[in-house]
Amino acid sequence: MTDDDRVFRALADPTRRSLLDRLFERDGRTLGELESGQDMTRFGVMKHLRVLEDAGLVVTRRRGRQKLHFLNPVPIRLIHDRWIDKYTERRVSALAELKANLEEETG
C-alpha cells in the first residue's frame, strides 16, 4: 500500500475526518479529549487514531503520562498538490487568460 493509499483510506471515514477536524480546532489533545463527543468506545477511537497515525496524518508526543495527538497537514498537502492542483491548473489558466482578454478589449 502506498502513502497516498493510506491517506485516502484514512480520509474515507467520517469519524476519522471528525477527529482531524477536532485536532485542527485545537492541536495536542489527549485520547480522552478526542473520545468525548464521539459515539464510540475508547477502543474504537484508538483504532481510528492508529489508522490516522499510519497515514502520517496524526503524530503523537508523550508529556509525562499523557499521549498528545497532533495534526500533521503535510500528507493532505501532498495529496492536494498531486491530485487536485494538476486537474485545476487548466481551468485556472483559462480563467486568467479570459480575464486578460476581456481587460484588453475594454482597456
C-alpha positions as CSV (number, residue, x, y, z in Angstrom):
1,M,0.0,0.0,0.0
2,T,1.4,3.4,-1.0
3,D,1.4,6.5,1.2
4,D,-1.3,8.0,-1.0
5,D,-3.4,4.9,-0.5
6,R,-3.0,5.2,3.3
7,V,-4.1,8.9,3.3
8,F,-7.1,8.2,1.1
9,R,-8.1,5.3,3.2
10,A,-7.8,7.3,6.4
11,L,-9.8,10.2,4.9
12,A,-12.5,8.0,3.6
13,D,-14.1,7.5,7.1
14,P,-16.2,10.3,8.5
15,T,-15.2,9.5,12.1
16,R,-11.5,10.0,11.2
17,R,-12.3,13.2,9.4
18,S,-14.1,14.4,12.5
19,L,-11.0,13.5,14.6
20,L,-8.8,15.5,12.2
21,D,-11.3,18.5,12.4
22,R,-11.1,18.4,16.2
23,L,-7.3,18.4,16.0
24,F,-7.4,21.3,13.6
25,E,-9.5,23.3,16.0
26,R,-7.0,22.6,18.8
27,D,-3.9,20.6,18.5
28,G,-2.3,18.5,21.2
29,R,-5.4,16.6,22.5
30,T,-5.4,13.5,24.7
31,L,-7.3,10.4,23.8
32,G,-9.8,11.3,26.5
33,E,-10.4,14.7,24.9
34,L,-10.8,13.1,21.4
35,E,-13.1,10.4,22.8
36,S,-15.5,12.9,24.3
37,G,-18.3,13.7,21.9
38,Q,-17.8,10.6,19.9
39,D,-20.4,7.9,19.7
40,M,-18.0,5.1,20.2
41,T,-15.8,3.4,22.8
42,R,-12.3,4.4,23.7
43,F,-11.0,1.4,21.9
44,G,-12.9,2.4,18.7
45,V,-11.3,5.9,18.9
46,M,-7.9,4.3,19.4
47,K,-8.4,2.2,16.3
48,H,-9.2,5.3,14.2
49,L,-6.3,7.2,15.6
50,R,-4.0,4.3,14.7
51,V,-5.2,4.5,11.0
52,L,-4.5,8.2,11.0
53,E,-1.1,7.7,12.5
54,D,-0.3,5.0,9.9
55,A,-1.2,7.5,7.2
56,G,1.0,10.2,8.8
57,L,-1.9,12.5,9.4
58,V,-1.6,12.4,13.2
59,V,1.6,12.4,15.2
60,T,1.9,11.8,18.9
61,R,4.1,13.1,21.7
62,R,4.3,12.0,25.3
63,R,4.1,14.5,28.0
64,G,4.5,12.7,31.3
65,R,1.8,10.0,31.4
66,Q,-0.3,11.7,28.7
67,K,0.0,11.0,25.0
68,L,-0.9,14.1,22.9
69,H,-2.1,13.9,19.4
70,F,-1.2,16.5,16.8
71,L,-2.5,17.1,13.2
72,N,0.2,16.7,10.5
73,P,-1.2,18.5,7.4
74,V,1.7,17.6,5.2
75,P,0.2,14.4,3.7
76,I,-3.0,16.2,2.9
77,R,-1.0,18.9,1.2
78,L,0.9,16.3,-0.9
79,I,-2.4,14.8,-2.0
80,H,-3.6,18.3,-2.9
81,D,-0.5,19.0,-4.9
82,R,-0.6,15.7,-6.7
83,W,-4.3,15.1,-7.3
84,I,-6.1,18.5,-7.2
85,D,-3.7,21.1,-8.4
86,K,-2.9,19.3,-11.7
87,Y,-6.6,19.0,-12.5
88,T,-7.5,22.6,-11.8
89,E,-4.5,24.2,-13.4
90,R,-6.0,24.3,-16.9
91,R,-9.2,25.9,-15.6
92,V,-7.4,28.5,-13.7
93,S,-5.1,29.2,-16.6
94,A,-8.2,29.5,-18.9
95,L,-9.9,31.9,-16.5
96,A,-6.7,34.1,-16.2
97,E,-6.4,34.2,-20.0
98,L,-10.1,35.1,-20.3
99,K,-9.6,37.9,-17.8
100,A,-6.6,39.2,-19.6
101,N,-8.5,39.1,-23.0
102,L,-11.5,40.9,-21.5
103,E,-9.3,43.6,-20.0
104,E,-7.6,44.1,-23.3
105,E,-11.0,44.6,-25.1
106,T,-12.2,47.1,-22.5
107,G,-8.9,48.8,-21.8
